[in-house]
């Protein structure tokens, strides 16, 4: 048996070199698959339903993928549509697909797999003790499901059902990245250890190439090994770069969990075939006793206005960290006075991040920093945007003239690059779930619709 799997890019809409993609298409793959989403960018896409990447960028990539699929007559699988995999994301990508199909006169059977979870169903699972936390998951209660927008992450099985139903193009909601690439090989009877390892290797496109890029990889999967080849001119693969990708997004590089089991790469070997191809053997797949689907949720927690400033004054730089507690006390009193008790200061978060003085590590720098310049990010979070902006106006004003004991008279402490300095950032979301639904069948949490284009 020999199967060829083409991963054109690490994220739909991230772009890829058309010449590199053409080389992959010329190898006549048996399936083209591409991830379109992730939680990497935070909870906003899941909470709001707004995709991270633009319609223009996604349309550009999809046009090339759909035309290649039509030329080859093979399945095209897109997962986690619209970044979050929400039903709205699937429908958004489907709308783009329909437009391209009409413009390019393409005809195929379209499968749509939805992964949104309604509150009633989640409450039933919760009441039955069938929602279990993953490591470091937040505490949850039954009321959370009404506040949170939740998706379930599918494995290969819903995608396989769509393939068996004759779908040529499959747009899936939230999906395990690897499931997109493993679905067809599993149907064809490929070794599960090699299949899951292959899928993990190419899930992010050429991220494991040197240099890493948004371009693609081609895998040739055989009985006892797979060869992974980089497609972009000037790129290469090494055993180390391929092996290193098992650590990406995983705390354990040797044991990678999927809904149906665990990929064990402990005994995997990596061998350079040439400077563009690495041969991989030896991984095994350990099926679990029960099946689980990961649950991801996000909820709205407020609205933000941000202010960006900077300072290049040694005394001000040294004094700012000491002023922060005093500033908070002053603003609490100001909020009470300005809003005449209509706004509780405890509901307003005013955060100063001093970039250059350890903001990224949030005060945990191992060594004292001595910056010549300081970037200051002030974030005001409130229950509504109007309040956040109103508070930001006097925070910005006061922050530009903070009291510096070493100076007499009025001092300009922060310089603002924009006028006005207050910028409304909009809604703020937080993740609510890092859990799994247990005791489920592989397809029960998902819904599929098909149409002919």
C-alpha positions as CSV (number, residue, x, y, z in Angstrom):
1,X,0.0,0.0,0.0
2,X,1.2,3.5,-0.7
3,X,-0.8,6.7,0.0
4,X,0.3,10.3,-0.6
5,X,-1.1,13.1,1.6
6,X,-0.6,16.7,0.8
7,X,-0.6,19.4,3.5
8,X,-0.4,22.7,1.6
9,X,0.0,25.1,4.5
10,X,-0.2,25.1,8.3
11,X,-3.3,27.3,8.4
12,X,-5.9,28.1,5.7
13,X,-5.4,31.8,4.9
14,X,-1.8,31.9,6.1
15,X,-0.8,31.6,2.4
16,X,1.6,29.3,0.7
17,X,3.9,29.4,-2.3
18,X,1.9,28.5,-5.4
19,X,4.9,26.9,-7.1
20,X,5.5,24.7,-4.0
21,X,1.9,23.7,-4.0
22,X,2.0,22.8,-7.7
23,X,4.9,20.4,-7.0
24,X,2.7,18.7,-4.4
25,X,-0.2,18.5,-6.8
26,X,2.1,17.1,-9.5
27,X,2.9,14.2,-7.1
28,X,-0.8,13.2,-7.4
29,X,-1.8,13.0,-3.7
30,X,-4.7,10.8,-2.6
31,X,-6.0,13.6,-0.3
32,X,-5.4,17.2,0.4
33,X,-6.0,18.4,4.0
34,X,-5.5,21.7,5.7
35,X,-6.1,23.0,9.2
36,X,-7.9,26.3,9.5
37,X,-8.0,27.0,13.2
38,X,-6.5,26.8,16.7
39,X,-6.7,28.1,20.2
40,X,-3.2,29.5,19.8
41,X,-4.5,33.0,19.3
42,X,-6.6,33.0,22.4
43,X,-10.3,32.8,23.1
44,X,-11.6,35.7,20.9
45,X,-12.4,33.7,17.8
46,X,-14.4,31.1,19.9
47,X,-16.1,33.7,22.0
48,X,-17.0,36.1,19.2
49,X,-17.3,33.8,16.2
50,X,-14.9,36.1,14.2
51,X,-12.2,34.4,12.3
52,X,-8.6,35.4,12.8
53,X,-7.6,35.5,9.1
54,X,-9.3,37.6,6.5
55,X,-11.9,36.5,3.9
56,X,-9.5,37.7,1.2
57,X,-6.6,35.5,2.5
58,X,-8.9,32.5,3.0
59,X,-10.4,32.9,-0.4
60,X,-7.0,33.1,-2.1
61,X,-5.9,29.8,-0.5
62,X,-9.2,28.0,-1.0
63,X,-9.3,28.9,-4.7
64,X,-6.0,27.1,-5.3
65,X,-7.1,24.1,-3.2
66,X,-10.5,23.7,-4.8
67,X,-9.1,23.9,-8.3
68,X,-6.4,21.3,-7.5
69,X,-9.0,19.1,-5.9
70,X,-11.1,19.3,-9.1
71,X,-8.0,18.5,-11.2
72,X,-7.1,15.5,-9.1
73,X,-10.5,14.2,-8.2
74,X,-9.5,13.6,-4.6
75,X,-11.0,14.7,-1.3
76,X,-10.2,18.1,0.2
77,X,-10.6,18.2,4.0
78,X,-10.5,21.5,6.0
79,X,-10.8,21.4,9.7
80,X,-11.5,24.0,12.5
81,X,-13.1,26.3,10.0
82,X,-13.2,30.0,10.9
83,X,-10.3,29.6,13.4
84,X,-12.5,28.3,16.3
85,X,-14.5,25.6,14.5
86,X,-17.8,27.2,15.5
87,X,-20.8,26.5,13.4
88,X,-20.6,30.1,12.2
89,X,-17.0,29.4,11.1
90,X,-18.1,26.4,9.0
91,X,-20.9,28.4,7.4
92,X,-18.5,31.3,6.7
93,X,-16.0,29.0,4.9
94,X,-18.8,27.2,3.1
95,X,-20.0,30.6,1.8
96,X,-16.6,31.3,0.3
97,X,-16.5,27.8,-1.2
98,X,-19.8,28.2,-2.9
99,X,-18.7,31.5,-4.4
100,X,-15.5,30.0,-5.7
101,X,-17.3,27.0,-7.1
102,X,-19.7,29.2,-9.0
103,X,-16.9,31.4,-10.3
104,X,-14.6,28.5,-11.4
105,X,-17.5,26.3,-12.5
106,X,-16.5,23.5,-10.1
107,X,-18.8,20.7,-9.2
108,X,-18.6,18.5,-6.1
109,X,-20.4,17.1,-3.1
110,X,-19.9,19.3,-0.1
111,X,-20.0,18.0,3.5
112,X,-20.3,20.3,6.5
113,X,-19.6,18.9,10.0
114,X,-20.8,21.0,12.9
115,X,-19.3,20.9,16.4
116,X,-21.2,23.5,18.5
117,X,-22.5,22.1,21.8
118,X,-25.7,23.5,23.2
119,X,-26.0,24.2,26.9
120,X,-28.8,21.6,27.5
121,X,-26.6,18.7,26.2
122,X,-23.6,19.9,28.2
123,X,-25.7,20.1,31.4
124,X,-26.8,16.5,30.8
125,X,-23.2,15.4,30.5
126,X,-22.2,17.4,33.6
127,X,-25.1,16.0,35.7
128,X,-24.1,12.5,34.6
129,X,-20.4,13.1,35.7
130,X,-19.2,12.8,32.1
131,X,-17.2,16.0,31.8
132,X,-13.7,15.5,33.2
133,X,-11.0,18.1,33.6
134,X,-7.7,18.0,31.8
135,X,-4.5,19.1,33.5
136,X,-4.7,22.6,35.0
137,X,-8.4,23.0,33.9
138,X,-10.4,25.8,35.5
139,X,-13.1,24.9,38.0
140,X,-16.6,24.8,36.4
141,X,-20.2,24.7,37.5
142,X,-23.4,23.9,35.7
143,X,-24.3,27.5,35.1
144,X,-21.2,28.0,33.0
145,X,-22.7,26.3,29.9
146,X,-25.3,29.1,29.4
147,X,-22.6,31.8,29.5
148,X,-20.0,30.0,27.4
149,X,-19.9,29.2,23.7
150,X,-18.6,25.6,23.5
151,X,-17.3,23.4,20.8
152,X,-16.3,19.7,20.9
153,X,-13.1,18.6,19.1
154,X,-13.7,15.7,16.7
155,X,-11.4,12.8,15.8
156,X,-11.3,11.0,12.5
157,X,-14.7,9.3,12.7
158,X,-17.0,12.2,11.7
159,X,-14.7,13.0,8.8
160,X,-14.6,9.3,7.8
161,X,-18.4,9.2,7.7
162,X,-18.4,12.1,5.3
163,X,-15.8,10.4,3.1
164,X,-17.8,7.2,3.1
165,X,-20.9,9.3,2.1
166,X,-19.0,10.4,-1.0
167,X,-18.2,14.0,0.0
168,X,-15.5,15.5,-2.1
169,X,-15.0,18.6,0.0
170,X,-15.3,18.4,3.8
171,X,-15.5,21.5,5.9
172,X,-15.3,20.5,9.6
173,X,-15.9,22.4,12.8
174,X,-13.4,22.0,15.6
175,X,-11.2,19.1,14.9
176,X,-8.0,17.5,16.1
177,X,-5.4,18.9,13.7
178,X,-4.1,15.4,13.1
179,X,-7.5,13.9,12.4
180,X,-7.7,15.8,9.1
181,X,-4.7,13.9,7.7
182,X,-5.3,10.6,9.4
183,X,-8.9,10.1,8.4
184,X,-8.4,8.7,4.9
185,X,-5.3,6.6,5.6
186,X,-7.2,4.9,8.5
187,X,-10.1,4.1,6.1
188,X,-7.6,2.6,3.7
189,X,-6.2,0.3,6.5
190,X,-2.9,2.0,7.1
191,X,-0.9,1.3,10.2
192,X,-2.4,3.5,13.0
193,X,1.0,4.3,14.6
194,X,2.5,5.5,11.3
195,X,-0.7,7.3,10.4
196,X,-1.0,9.3,13.6
197,X,2.7,10.1,13.6
198,X,2.5,11.2,9.9
199,X,-0.5,13.4,10.8
200,X,1.3,15.0,13.7
201,X,4.3,15.7,11.5
202,X,2.5,17.6,8.8
203,X,-0.4,19.2,10.8
204,X,1.3,22.6,10.6
205,X,2.5,22.4,7.1
206,X,6.2,23.2,6.7
207,X,6.6,24.3,10.3
208,X,9.1,21.5,10.8
209,X,11.2,22.5,7.7
210,X,14.3,24.6,7.8
211,X,13.5,27.5,7.7
212,X,10.0,27.0,9.1
213,X,7.3,28.5,6.8
214,X,3.6,28.5,5.9
215,X,4.3,26.3,2.9
216,X,3.5,22.6,2.5
217,X,4.7,19.1,3.0
218,X,4.0,15.9,1.1
219,X,3.9,12.5,2.8
220,X,4.3,9.1,1.2
221,X,2.8,6.6,3.6
222,X,3.9,2.9,3.1
223,X,3.5,-0.3,5.1
224,X,6.3,0.2,7.5
225,X,7.4,3.8,7.2
226,X,6.5,7.2,5.8
227,X,8.6,9.7,3.9
228,X,7.9,13.4,4.5
229,X,9.2,15.8,1.9
230,X,9.3,19.6,2.0
231,X,8.0,21.4,-1.2
232,X,9.2,25.0,-1.1
233,X,12.4,25.9,-2.9
234,X,15.3,26.6,-0.6
235,X,13.8,24.6,2.3
236,X,15.1,21.4,3.8
237,X,14.2,18.8,6.4
238,X,16.5,17.0,8.9
239,X,15.8,14.2,11.2
240,X,16.1,16.6,14.1
241,X,13.6,19.2,12.7
242,X,11.0,16.5,12.0
243,X,11.5,14.8,15.4
244,X,11.3,18.2,17.1
245,X,7.7,18.7,15.9
246,X,6.4,16.1,18.2
247,X,7.1,18.5,21.0
248,X,5.2,21.4,19.4
249,X,2.0,22.0,21.5
250,X,2.8,19.0,23.6
251,X,4.2,18.8,27.1
252,X,5.4,15.2,26.3
253,X,7.1,14.7,23.0
254,X,6.6,10.9,23.1
255,X,3.0,10.5,24.1
256,X,0.4,12.5,22.2
257,X,-3.3,12.2,23.1
258,X,-6.1,11.8,20.6
259,X,-9.8,11.2,21.2
260,X,-9.4,7.4,20.7
261,X,-6.0,6.8,22.2
262,X,-2.4,7.9,22.5
263,X,0.4,8.1,19.9
264,X,3.7,6.7,21.3
265,X,6.8,7.9,19.5
266,X,9.3,6.5,22.0
267,X,10.8,4.1,19.6
268,X,10.4,6.2,16.4
269,X,13.4,6.6,14.2
270,X,14.2,9.4,11.8
271,X,16.5,9.0,8.8
272,X,17.5,11.5,6.2
273,X,16.8,10.3,2.6
274,X,18.1,13.5,1.1
275,X,18.1,17.2,2.1
276,X,14.3,17.5,1.5
277,X,13.0,14.1,2.7
278,X,13.1,12.3,6.0
279,X,12.0,8.7,6.5
280,X,10.2,7.9,9.8
281,X,9.4,4.5,11.4
282,X,8.6,2.9,14.7
283,X,5.7,4.8,16.3
284,X,2.8,2.9,17.7
285,X,-0.8,3.8,18.6
286,X,-2.2,2.7,21.9
287,X,-6.1,2.7,21.8
288,X,-7.9,3.9,24.9
289,X,-10.5,1.9,26.8
290,X,-13.0,4.7,26.3
291,X,-13.6,7.5,23.8
292,X,-13.3,11.2,24.7
293,X,-13.9,14.5,22.9
294,X,-12.2,17.6,24.2
295,X,-14.5,20.5,25.0
296,X,-13.4,24.1,24.4
297,X,-15.4,27.1,25.7
298,X,-15.1,30.9,25.8
299,X,-17.2,33.6,27.4
300,X,-17.4,37.4,27.3
301,X,-15.9,39.0,30.4
302,X,-15.8,42.7,29.6
303,X,-14.7,45.4,27.2
304,X,-11.3,47.1,26.9
305,X,-9.8,50.4,26.0
306,X,-6.0,50.5,25.7
307,X,-3.4,53.3,25.8
308,X,0.2,53.0,24.6
309,X,2.9,55.3,25.9
310,X,6.6,55.5,26.2
311,X,9.3,57.2,28.3
312,X,13.0,57.8,28.1
313,X,13.9,59.3,31.4
314,X,16.0,57.5,33.9
315,X,14.2,58.9,36.9
316,X,10.7,58.3,35.6
317,X,11.7,54.7,34.5
318,X,12.9,54.0,38.0
319,X,9.9,55.6,39.7
320,X,7.0,54.1,37.7
321,X,6.9,50.7,39.4
322,X,6.8,52.3,42.8
323,X,3.9,54.6,41.7
324,X,1.6,51.8,40.5
325,X,-0.1,51.0,43.9
326,X,-0.6,54.8,44.6
327,X,-2.1,55.2,41.1
328,X,-4.7,52.5,41.7
329,X,-5.8,54.1,44.9
330,X,-6.2,57.4,43.1
331,X,-8.2,56.0,40.2
332,X,-10.5,54.1,42.5
333,X,-11.4,57.4,44.2
334,X,-11.7,59.1,40.8
335,X,-14.1,56.5,39.5
336,X,-16.4,56.8,42.5
337,X,-16.4,60.6,42.2
338,X,-16.9,60.8,38.4
339,X,-19.6,58.2,38.2
340,X,-21.3,59.2,41.4
341,X,-21.5,55.6,42.7
342,X,-23.0,54.3,39.4
343,X,-19.8,52.4,38.7
344,X,-18.1,50.2,41.3
345,X,-14.3,50.7,41.2
346,X,-14.0,46.9,41.9
347,X,-15.6,46.2,38.5
348,X,-12.8,48.2,36.6
349,X,-9.4,46.7,36.0
350,X,-6.6,49.1,35.3
351,X,-3.4,47.3,34.2
352,X,0.0,48.8,33.5
353,X,2.5,46.7,31.6
354,X,6.0,48.1,31.6
355,X,7.7,46.7,28.5
356,X,11.4,46.7,29.0
357,X,11.1,46.2,32.7
358,X,9.9,42.6,32.7
359,X,6.3,42.9,31.4
360,X,6.4,39.6,29.5
361,X,7.4,37.6,32.6
362,X,5.1,39.7,34.7
363,X,7.7,40.5,37.4
364,X,9.5,37.2,37.4
365,X,12.7,38.3,35.6
366,X,15.6,36.4,37.0
367,X,17.9,39.4,36.7
368,X,17.2,43.1,37.2
369,X,16.7,44.9,33.9
370,X,18.1,48.3,33.2
371,X,16.2,49.7,30.2
372,X,17.0,53.1,28.6
373,X,13.5,53.3,27.3
374,X,10.2,51.9,28.6
375,X,7.1,51.1,26.6
376,X,3.9,51.3,28.7
377,X,0.7,49.5,27.8
378,X,-2.3,50.6,29.9
379,X,-5.4,48.4,29.6
380,X,-8.7,49.4,31.1
381,X,-11.3,46.6,31.4
382,X,-14.9,47.4,32.3
383,X,-18.4,45.8,32.0
384,X,-19.2,47.9,28.9
385,X,-17.2,49.8,26.3
386,X,-18.5,53.2,27.2
387,X,-17.3,52.9,30.7
388,X,-13.9,51.5,29.7
389,X,-13.4,54.5,27.4
390,X,-14.6,57.0,29.9
391,X,-12.2,55.7,32.6
392,X,-9.4,55.6,30.0
393,X,-9.7,59.3,29.3
394,X,-8.7,60.3,32.8
395,X,-6.3,57.4,33.2
396,X,-4.4,58.7,30.1
397,X,-4.5,62.3,31.3
398,X,-3.2,61.4,34.8
399,X,-0.6,59.0,33.5
400,X,1.0,61.6,31.3
401,X,1.7,63.8,34.4
402,X,2.4,61.4,37.3
403,X,4.1,62.9,40.4
404,X,7.8,62.3,40.4
405,X,9.3,63.2,43.8
406,X,12.7,64.0,42.4
407,X,11.3,66.7,40.1
408,X,9.7,70.0,41.1
409,X,6.6,71.2,39.3
410,X,4.6,69.5,36.5
411,X,6.4,66.7,34.7
412,X,5.5,64.9,31.5
413,X,5.9,61.2,32.4
414,X,4.6,59.4,29.4
415,X,4.6,60.3,25.7
416,X,1.7,59.0,23.6
417,X,2.3,58.2,19.9
418,X,-1.4,58.6,19.0
419,X,-3.9,61.4,19.4
420,X,-6.3,60.7,21.0
421,X,-4.3,58.0,23.0
422,X,-7.4,56.0,24.0
423,X,-8.1,53.1,21.6
424,X,-11.2,51.0,22.1
425,X,-10.1,47.3,21.8
426,X,-13.6,45.9,22.1
427,X,-14.9,42.7,23.7
428,X,-12.7,40.6,26.0
429,X,-13.1,36.9,26.2
430,X,-11.7,34.1,28.4
431,X,-11.4,30.4,28.0
432,X,-13.8,28.5,30.3
433,X,-13.2,24.9,29.5
434,X,-10.2,22.6,29.2
435,X,-12.2,19.4,29.7
436,X,-13.3,16.2,27.9
437,X,-16.6,14.6,27.4
438,X,-16.3,11.0,28.4
439,X,-18.3,7.9,27.5
440,X,-19.3,9.3,24.1
441,X,-19.4,7.6,20.8
442,X,-17.1,9.0,18.2
443,X,-19.8,10.9,16.2
444,X,-22.6,11.7,18.7
445,X,-21.5,15.2,19.5
446,X,-21.4,16.2,15.8
447,X,-23.9,17.0,13.0
448,X,-23.3,16.6,9.3
449,X,-25.1,18.2,6.3
450,X,-24.3,17.7,2.6
451,X,-25.1,19.5,-0.6
452,X,-24.3,19.2,-4.3
453,X,-22.5,22.1,-5.9
